[in-house]
Amino acid sequence: MNKLDNDHDDALIRLIDDDTPIVQEALITEFKRMDEKGIHLLQKLSHNNNRILSSHARKLLQKISGHDTITEFYRFIRSLNYELETGSILLDRTVSPNVNVAGCCTQLDKIAARCREIMILPSSPWEKCKVLNRVIFHEFGFRGNLENFDDPLNSLFSQVLIRRKGIPITLSILYILVAQRCGIHLEPIGMPIRFLVGCFLEDTPFYIDPYERGRFKMEDDLNNFLYNENCRPIPSYFSPISVGQILCRSCANLSRQYSLINDSERARLFANFVLEFETIYRRHTKS
């Protein structure tokens, strides 16, 4: 089967630089039929050392998806104008250019609307987060993917919305974006081993673990968790991190996850995104 797949891909590659309209139309039809595999092949070819081949691949990508989504994400990284929801979707589009952006926003709106519907006001941030827990994890059924933690789909936010399962960082992104829509300002906490959500709206901060269906934790709980994982706690672990750091960590996760399934092209792509985030950060801090 692998040989058949390779022969099929080789045949498409040989035709890419044929500008005959009927050939180009047939190529577009076939790449669309291949769906994500077709997009992946074109993305790979668009960064080929053969400039003619890469140019034709980029043109086909634009015709199929309307954008070169990899270049688009690089531009986002270099812009330093980071917003969590936008960045999460742009990251996803580097894998699946045809992500239903409107559908993602509608799903978040629907979850938040249900939270607001049953939220009794005025109430404390703790009580508001209890409502978010009920709606996100019980009514909508979001949960940690305990069965296949290293599946790359767990790190793609749009897939988490579809499959309703993910890993700590993507479930935390979901929690923060729903909270924003409810007027609750929560913070991303990039603790080692377990990504969390933090609430600093009252004198004593508290933390929410979306991977454990929104379990509330205090700093002592986090200290104990880290000690049990043979990790020495330091105060910065419990402080908010930036949107750029969230997305960089997501890219590092994806690079590792794609390496585990021997997808070296995508593993390299996301490793390059991590490098780009780090390079831009160093330049920005020096200026």
C-alpha atoms as a printed R data frame, in Angstrom:
    type eleno elety resid chain resno       x      y       z
1   ATOM     1    CA   MET     A     1   0.000  0.000   0.000
2   ATOM     2    CA   ASN     A     2   2.864  2.402   0.824
3   ATOM     3    CA   LYS     A     3   4.396  1.731  -2.598
4   ATOM     4    CA   LEU     A     4   1.080  2.492  -4.291
5   ATOM     5    CA   ASP     A     5   0.777  5.717  -2.312
6   ATOM     6    CA   ASN     A     6   4.315  6.737  -3.242
7   ATOM     7    CA   ASP     A     7   3.735  5.951  -6.928
8   ATOM     8    CA   HIS     A     8   0.537  7.992  -6.839
9   ATOM     9    CA   ASP     A     9   2.312 10.979  -5.221
10  ATOM    10    CA   ASP     A    10   5.226 10.752  -7.651
11  ATOM    11    CA   ALA     A    11   2.804 10.856 -10.579
12  ATOM    12    CA   LEU     A    12   1.185 14.023  -9.195
13  ATOM    13    CA   ILE     A    13   4.572 15.664  -8.610
14  ATOM    14    CA   ARG     A    14   5.611 15.025 -12.216
15  ATOM    15    CA   LEU     A    15   2.478 16.851 -13.408
16  ATOM    16    CA   ILE     A    16   2.655 19.891 -11.123
17  ATOM    17    CA   ASP     A    17   4.643 22.083 -13.528
18  ATOM    18    CA   ASP     A    18   2.327 21.287 -16.441
19  ATOM    19    CA   ASP     A    19   0.427 24.574 -16.984
20  ATOM    20    CA   THR     A    20  -2.161 23.015 -19.306
21  ATOM    21    CA   PRO     A    21  -5.572 24.069 -17.890
22  ATOM    22    CA   ILE     A    22  -7.047 20.575 -18.061
23  ATOM    23    CA   VAL     A    23  -4.047 19.146 -16.161
24  ATOM    24    CA   GLN     A    24  -4.160 21.892 -13.534
25  ATOM    25    CA   GLU     A    25  -7.893 21.360 -13.044
26  ATOM    26    CA   ALA     A    26  -7.353 17.610 -12.651
27  ATOM    27    CA   LEU     A    27  -4.577 18.226 -10.119
28  ATOM    28    CA   ILE     A    28  -6.778 20.545  -8.062
29  ATOM    29    CA   THR     A    29  -9.573 17.946  -8.066
30  ATOM    30    CA   GLU     A    30  -7.216 15.171  -6.983
31  ATOM    31    CA   PHE     A    31  -5.506 17.174  -4.237
32  ATOM    32    CA   LYS     A    32  -8.919 18.173  -2.886
33  ATOM    33    CA   ARG     A    33  -9.978 14.517  -2.931
34  ATOM    34    CA   MET     A    34  -6.855 13.617  -0.937
35  ATOM    35    CA   ASP     A    35  -7.948 16.211   1.653
36  ATOM    36    CA   GLU     A    36  -5.366 16.592   4.454
37  ATOM    37    CA   LYS     A    37  -2.843 14.245   2.776
38  ATOM    38    CA   GLY     A    38  -3.000 16.348  -0.375
39  ATOM    39    CA   ILE     A    39  -2.494 19.581   1.559
40  ATOM    40    CA   HIS     A    40   0.423 18.025   3.427
41  ATOM    41    CA   LEU     A    41   2.090 16.961   0.164
42  ATOM    42    CA   LEU     A    42   1.684 20.434  -1.350
43  ATOM    43    CA   GLN     A    43   2.996 22.108   1.809
44  ATOM    44    CA   LYS     A    44   6.044 19.852   1.679
45  ATOM    45    CA   LEU     A    45   6.631 20.632  -2.001
46  ATOM    46    CA   SER     A    46   6.135 24.376  -1.474
47  ATOM    47    CA   HIS     A    47   9.366 24.402   0.561
48  ATOM    48    CA   ASN     A    48  11.321 22.220  -1.870
49  ATOM    49    CA   ASN     A    49  14.759 23.354  -3.026
50  ATOM    50    CA   ASN     A    50  13.530 23.154  -6.618
51  ATOM    51    CA   ARG     A    51  12.165 26.691  -7.070
52  ATOM    52    CA   ILE     A    52   9.980 25.813 -10.059
53  ATOM    53    CA   LEU     A    53   8.396 22.901  -8.206
54  ATOM    54    CA   SER     A    54   7.900 24.934  -5.006
55  ATOM    55    CA   SER     A    55   6.369 27.835  -6.953
56  ATOM    56    CA   HIS     A    56   3.798 25.579  -8.654
57  ATOM    57    CA   ALA     A    57   2.994 23.874  -5.334
58  ATOM    58    CA   ARG     A    58   2.332 27.245  -3.664
59  ATOM    59    CA   LYS     A    59   0.052 28.281  -6.530
60  ATOM    60    CA   LEU     A    60  -1.950 25.072  -6.157
61  ATOM    61    CA   LEU     A    61  -2.181 25.578  -2.389
62  ATOM    62    CA   GLN     A    62  -3.577 29.073  -2.924
63  ATOM    63    CA   LYS     A    63  -6.138 27.777  -5.414
64  ATOM    64    CA   ILE     A    64  -7.251 25.010  -3.052
65  ATOM    65    CA   SER     A    65  -7.228 26.786   0.307
66  ATOM    66    CA   GLY     A    66  -6.924 30.447  -0.664
67  ATOM    67    CA   HIS     A    67  -3.750 30.910   1.402
68  ATOM    68    CA   ASP     A    68  -0.268 29.583   1.997
69  ATOM    69    CA   THR     A    69  -1.087 28.910   5.626
70  ATOM    70    CA   ILE     A    70   2.474 28.077   6.678
71  ATOM    71    CA   THR     A    71   3.769 31.434   5.456
72  ATOM    72    CA   GLU     A    72   0.726 33.047   7.080
73  ATOM    73    CA   PHE     A    73   1.674 31.571  10.476
74  ATOM    74    CA   TYR     A    74   5.280 32.683  10.105
75  ATOM    75    CA   ARG     A    75   3.994 36.214   9.466
76  ATOM    76    CA   PHE     A    76   1.839 35.962  12.585
77  ATOM    77    CA   ILE     A    77   4.860 34.929  14.672
78  ATOM    78    CA   ARG     A    78   6.935 37.827  13.339
79  ATOM    79    CA   SER     A    79   4.143 40.344  13.911
80  ATOM    80    CA   LEU     A    80   4.379 40.089  17.730
81  ATOM    81    CA   ASN     A    81   0.671 40.937  17.645
82  ATOM    82    CA   TYR     A    82  -0.517 37.826  19.442
83  ATOM    83    CA   GLU     A    83  -4.109 36.992  20.302
84  ATOM    84    CA   LEU     A    84  -4.924 33.553  21.671
85  ATOM    85    CA   GLU     A    85  -7.965 32.603  19.606
86  ATOM    86    CA   THR     A    86  -6.526 33.885  16.322
87  ATOM    87    CA   GLY     A    87  -3.144 32.284  16.945
88  ATOM    88    CA   SER     A    88  -4.661 28.915  17.855
89  ATOM    89    CA   ILE     A    89  -6.679 28.814  14.628
90  ATOM    90    CA   LEU     A    90  -3.746 29.981  12.478
91  ATOM    91    CA   LEU     A    91  -1.598 27.249  13.995
92  ATOM    92    CA   ASP     A    92  -4.257 24.650  13.154
93  ATOM    93    CA   ARG     A    93  -4.461 25.909   9.575
94  ATOM    94    CA   THR     A    94  -0.815 24.994   8.984
95  ATOM    95    CA   VAL     A    95  -2.006 21.366   9.181
96  ATOM    96    CA   SER     A    96  -5.568 21.732   7.858
97  ATOM    97    CA   PRO     A    97  -5.930 24.921   5.771
98  ATOM    98    CA   ASN     A    98  -9.681 24.466   5.460
99  ATOM    99    CA   VAL     A    99 -10.397 24.671   9.191
100 ATOM   100    CA   ASN     A   100 -13.940 25.908   9.728
101 ATOM   101    CA   VAL     A   101 -13.062 29.147  11.512
102 ATOM   102    CA   ALA     A   102 -16.681 30.294  11.801
103 ATOM   103    CA   GLY     A   103 -17.643 26.890  13.196
104 ATOM   104    CA   CYS     A   104 -14.961 27.149  15.907
105 ATOM   105    CA   CYS     A   105 -16.164 30.604  16.939
106 ATOM   106    CA   THR     A   106 -19.793 29.493  16.930
107 ATOM   107    CA   GLN     A   107 -18.971 26.529  19.173
108 ATOM   108    CA   LEU     A   108 -17.184 28.773  21.678
109 ATOM   109    CA   ASP     A   109 -20.089 31.235  21.570
110 ATOM   110    CA   LYS     A   110 -22.561 28.421  22.226
111 ATOM   111    CA   ILE     A   111 -20.646 27.130  25.263
112 ATOM   112    CA   ALA     A   112 -20.286 30.637  26.682
113 ATOM   113    CA   ALA     A   113 -23.971 31.434  26.085
114 ATOM   114    CA   ARG     A   114 -24.959 28.383  28.107
115 ATOM   115    CA   CYS     A   115 -22.593 29.460  30.928
116 ATOM   116    CA   ARG     A   116 -24.118 32.947  31.023
117 ATOM   117    CA   GLU     A   117 -27.604 31.460  30.963
118 ATOM   118    CA   ILE     A   118 -27.149 29.595  34.265
119 ATOM   119    CA   MET     A   119 -24.671 31.957  35.951
120 ATOM   120    CA   ILE     A   120 -26.184 33.736  38.950
121 ATOM   121    CA   LEU     A   121 -24.941 37.310  39.323
122 ATOM   122    CA   PRO     A   122 -23.397 38.769  41.320
123 ATOM   123    CA   SER     A   123 -21.144 35.857  42.213
124 ATOM   124    CA   SER     A   124 -17.486 35.309  43.015
125 ATOM   125    CA   PRO     A   125 -14.899 34.217  40.449
126 ATOM   126    CA   TRP     A   126 -14.820 30.813  42.177
127 ATOM   127    CA   GLU     A   127 -18.587 30.397  41.725
128 ATOM   128    CA   LYS     A   128 -18.384 31.543  38.105
129 ATOM   129    CA   CYS     A   129 -15.670 28.980  37.388
130 ATOM   130    CA   LYS     A   130 -17.854 26.278  38.952
131 ATOM   131    CA   VAL     A   131 -20.455 27.140  36.316
132 ATOM   132    CA   LEU     A   132 -17.824 26.921  33.560
133 ATOM   133    CA   ASN     A   133 -16.832 23.489  34.886
134 ATOM   134    CA   ARG     A   134 -20.402 22.256  34.833
135 ATOM   135    CA   VAL     A   135 -21.024 23.428  31.285
136 ATOM   136    CA   ILE     A   136 -17.662 22.629  29.641
137 ATOM   137    CA   PHE     A   137 -16.927 19.261  31.239
138 ATOM   138    CA   HIS     A   138 -20.337 17.871  32.093
139 ATOM   139    CA   GLU     A   139 -22.896 19.335  29.711
140 ATOM   140    CA   PHE     A   140 -20.583 19.536  26.662
141 ATOM   141    CA   GLY     A   141 -18.438 16.588  27.732
142 ATOM   142    CA   PHE     A   142 -14.925 17.926  27.148
143 ATOM   143    CA   ARG     A   143 -12.229 15.776  28.765
144 ATOM   144    CA   GLY     A   144  -8.589 14.824  28.727
145 ATOM   145    CA   ASN     A   145  -7.584 12.233  26.160
146 ATOM   146    CA   LEU     A   146  -6.259  9.634  28.588
147 ATOM   147    CA   GLU     A   147  -6.322  6.859  25.986
148 ATOM   148    CA   ASN     A   148  -4.043  8.498  23.414
149 ATOM   149    CA   PHE     A   149  -2.310 11.468  25.011
150 ATOM   150    CA   ASP     A   150   0.324 11.839  22.264
151 ATOM   151    CA   ASP     A   151  -2.111 12.019  19.343
152 ATOM   152    CA   PRO     A   152  -1.252 15.278  17.473
153 ATOM   153    CA   LEU     A   153  -4.976 16.005  17.110
154 ATOM   154    CA   ASN     A   154  -5.007 16.716  20.870
155 ATOM   155    CA   SER     A   155  -2.801 19.748  20.186
156 ATOM   156    CA   LEU     A   156  -4.953 21.185  17.393
157 ATOM   157    CA   PHE     A   157  -7.582 23.433  18.949
158 ATOM   158    CA   SER     A   158 -10.164 23.029  16.186
159 ATOM   159    CA   GLN     A   159  -9.944 19.240  16.557
160 ATOM   160    CA   VAL     A   160 -10.387 19.509  20.313
161 ATOM   161    CA   LEU     A   161 -13.636 21.400  19.691
162 ATOM   162    CA   ILE     A   162 -14.808 18.672  17.298
163 ATOM   163    CA   ARG     A   163 -13.690 15.616  19.290
164 ATOM   164    CA   ARG     A   164 -14.245 17.182  22.731
165 ATOM   165    CA   LYS     A   165 -11.018 15.797  24.132
166 ATOM   166    CA   GLY     A   166  -7.494 17.116  24.351
167 ATOM   167    CA   ILE     A   167  -4.434 17.661  26.513
168 ATOM   168    CA   PRO     A   168  -3.927 20.205  29.322
169 ATOM   169    CA   ILE     A   169  -2.794 23.090  27.111
170 ATOM   170    CA   THR     A   170  -5.605 22.908  24.552
171 ATOM   171    CA   LEU     A   171  -8.261 22.347  27.217
172 ATOM   172    CA   SER     A   172  -6.841 25.369  29.069
173 ATOM   173    CA   ILE     A   173  -7.086 27.451  25.879
174 ATOM   174    CA   LEU     A   174 -10.727 26.385  25.563
175 ATOM   175    CA   TYR     A   175 -11.411 27.309  29.199
176 ATOM   176    CA   ILE     A   176  -9.794 30.744  28.885
177 ATOM   177    CA   LEU     A   177 -11.628 31.594  25.645
178 ATOM   178    CA   VAL     A   178 -15.004 30.592  27.078
179 ATOM   179    CA   ALA     A   179 -14.249 32.582  30.243
180 ATOM   180    CA   GLN     A   180 -13.382 35.656  28.139
181 ATOM   181    CA   ARG     A   181 -16.791 35.458  26.480
182 ATOM   182    CA   CYS     A   182 -18.346 35.414  29.955
183 ATOM   183    CA   GLY     A   183 -16.401 38.477  31.100
184 ATOM   184    CA   ILE     A   184 -14.054 36.482  33.357
185 ATOM   185    CA   HIS     A   185 -10.353 37.259  33.050
186 ATOM   186    CA   LEU     A   186  -8.307 34.100  33.602
187 ATOM   187    CA   GLU     A   187  -4.610 33.504  32.977
188 ATOM   188    CA   PRO     A   188  -2.615 30.728  31.279
189 ATOM   189    CA   ILE     A   189  -0.193 28.990  33.653
190 ATOM   190    CA   GLY     A   190   2.643 27.205  31.871
191 ATOM   191    CA   MET     A   191   3.699 24.979  34.727
192 ATOM   192    CA   PRO     A   192   6.036 22.086  33.849
193 ATOM   193    CA   ILE     A   193   4.288 18.749  33.260
194 ATOM   194    CA   ARG     A   194   0.768 20.207  33.596
195 ATOM   195    CA   PHE     A   195  -0.630 23.313  31.904
196 ATOM   196    CA   LEU     A   196  -3.280 25.081  34.002
197 ATOM   197    CA   VAL     A   197  -5.567 28.090  34.234
198 ATOM   198    CA   GLY     A   198  -5.081 30.661  36.984
199 ATOM   199    CA   CYS     A   199  -7.475 33.135  38.568
200 ATOM   200    CA   PHE     A   200  -5.924 36.211  40.181
201 ATOM   201    CA   LEU     A   201  -9.093 38.260  40.644
202 ATOM   202    CA   GLU     A   202  -9.128 37.975  44.442
203 ATOM   203    CA   ASP     A   203  -6.548 38.250  47.213
204 ATOM   204    CA   THR     A   204  -5.770 34.525  47.148
205 ATOM   205    CA   PRO     A   205  -5.139 33.080  43.689
206 ATOM   206    CA   PHE     A   206  -6.619 29.729  42.748
207 ATOM   207    CA   TYR     A   207  -5.984 27.422  39.829
208 ATOM   208    CA   ILE     A   208  -8.146 25.264  37.591
209 ATOM   209    CA   ASP     A   209  -6.964 21.997  36.044
210 ATOM   210    CA   PRO     A   210  -9.000 21.465  32.846
211 ATOM   211    CA   TYR     A   211  -7.324 18.076  32.296
212 ATOM   212    CA   GLU     A   212  -9.030 16.930  35.508
213 ATOM   213    CA   ARG     A   213 -12.417 18.333  34.453
214 ATOM   214    CA   GLY     A   214 -11.838 21.711  36.088
215 ATOM   215    CA   ARG     A   215 -10.598 20.598  39.473
216 ATOM   216    CA   PHE     A   216  -9.776 23.582  41.710
217 ATOM   217    CA   LYS     A   217  -6.266 23.734  43.161
218 ATOM   218    CA   MET     A   218  -4.343 26.037  45.448
219 ATOM   219    CA   GLU     A   219  -0.606 26.707  45.348
220 ATOM   220    CA   ASP     A   220   0.074 24.027  47.979
221 ATOM   221    CA   ASP     A   221  -1.664 21.480  45.737
222 ATOM   222    CA   LEU     A   222   0.576 22.465  42.839
223 ATOM   223    CA   ASN     A   223   3.682 22.236  45.023
224 ATOM   224    CA   ASN     A   224   2.712 18.713  46.047
225 ATOM   225    CA   PHE     A   225   1.975 17.748  42.448
226 ATOM   226    CA   LEU     A   226   5.410 18.930  41.284
227 ATOM   227    CA   TYR     A   227   7.230 17.237  44.170
228 ATOM   228    CA   ASN     A   228   5.449 13.986  43.288
229 ATOM   229    CA   GLU     A   229   6.722 14.408  39.717
230 ATOM   230    CA   ASN     A   230  10.284 14.951  40.996
231 ATOM   231    CA   CYS     A   231  10.194 18.603  39.959
232 ATOM   232    CA   ARG     A   232  11.254 21.310  42.422
233 ATOM   233    CA   PRO     A   233   8.661 24.128  42.508
234 ATOM   234    CA   ILE     A   234   9.724 27.713  41.924
235 ATOM   235    CA   PRO     A   235   7.412 30.784  42.135
236 ATOM   236    CA   SER     A   236   7.574 31.569  38.391
237 ATOM   237    CA   TYR     A   237   5.874 28.248  37.625
238 ATOM   238    CA   PHE     A   238   2.640 29.628  39.098
239 ATOM   239    CA   SER     A   239   2.699 32.965  37.242
240 ATOM   240    CA   PRO     A   240   0.900 33.789  33.968
241 ATOM   241    CA   ILE     A   241   2.676 33.309  30.652
242 ATOM   242    CA   SER     A   242   2.185 35.182  27.377
243 ATOM   243    CA   VAL     A   243   0.160 34.120  24.338
244 ATOM   244    CA   GLY     A   244   3.399 33.723  22.393
245 ATOM   245    CA   GLN     A   245   4.681 31.284  25.018
246 ATOM   246    CA   ILE     A   246   1.440 29.281  24.839
247 ATOM   247    CA   LEU     A   247   1.645 28.927  21.067
248 ATOM   248    CA   CYS     A   248   5.372 28.148  21.160
249 ATOM   249    CA   ARG     A   249   4.697 25.371  23.679
250 ATOM   250    CA   SER     A   250   1.910 24.027  21.460
251 ATOM   251    CA   CYS     A   251   4.332 23.916  18.533
252 ATOM   252    CA   ALA     A   252   6.926 22.096  20.653
253 ATOM   253    CA   ASN     A   253   4.263 19.551  21.624
254 ATOM   254    CA   LEU     A   254   3.293 19.021  17.993
255 ATOM   255    CA   SER     A   255   6.907 18.591  16.921
256 ATOM   256    CA   ARG     A   256   7.351 15.868  19.528
257 ATOM   257    CA   GLN     A   257   4.009 14.217  18.743
258 ATOM   258    CA   TYR     A   258   4.653 14.092  14.993
259 ATOM   259    CA   SER     A   259   8.128 12.664  15.674
260 ATOM   260    CA   LEU     A   260   6.514  9.848  17.662
261 ATOM   261    CA   ILE     A   261   4.419  8.838  14.635
262 ATOM   262    CA   ASN     A   262   7.399  9.224  12.266
263 ATOM   263    CA   ASP     A   263   5.993 12.232  10.428
264 ATOM   264    CA   SER     A   264   9.385 13.897  10.087
265 ATOM   265    CA   GLU     A   265   8.179 16.672   7.770
266 ATOM   266    CA   ARG     A   266   5.619 18.012  10.200
267 ATOM   267    CA   ALA     A   267   7.904 17.418  13.171
268 ATOM   268    CA   ARG     A   268  10.487 19.610  11.443
269 ATOM   269    CA   LEU     A   269   7.895 22.222  10.505
270 ATOM   270    CA   PHE     A   270   6.755 22.705  14.107
271 ATOM   271    CA   ALA     A   271  10.338 22.648  15.386
272 ATOM   272    CA   ASN     A   272  11.012 25.505  12.948
273 ATOM   273    CA   PHE     A   273   8.018 27.404  14.329
274 ATOM   274    CA   VAL     A   274   9.469 27.011  17.845
275 ATOM   275    CA   LEU     A   275  12.807 28.335  16.593
276 ATOM   276    CA   GLU     A   276  11.052 31.290  14.961
277 ATOM   277    CA   PHE     A   277   9.201 32.168  18.173
278 ATOM   278    CA   GLU     A   278  12.462 32.003  20.138
279 ATOM   279    CA   THR     A   279  14.367 34.073  17.559
280 ATOM   280    CA   ILE     A   280  11.711 36.782  17.433
281 ATOM   281    CA   TYR     A   281  11.543 36.883  21.240
282 ATOM   282    CA   ARG     A   282  15.315 37.347  21.534
283 ATOM   283    CA   ARG     A   283  15.288 40.148  18.957
284 ATOM   284    CA   HIS     A   284  12.385 41.864  20.699
285 ATOM   285    CA   THR     A   285  13.982 41.746  24.148
286 ATOM   286    CA   LYS     A   286  17.246 43.201  22.788
287 ATOM   287    CA   SER     A   287  15.548 46.127  21.039
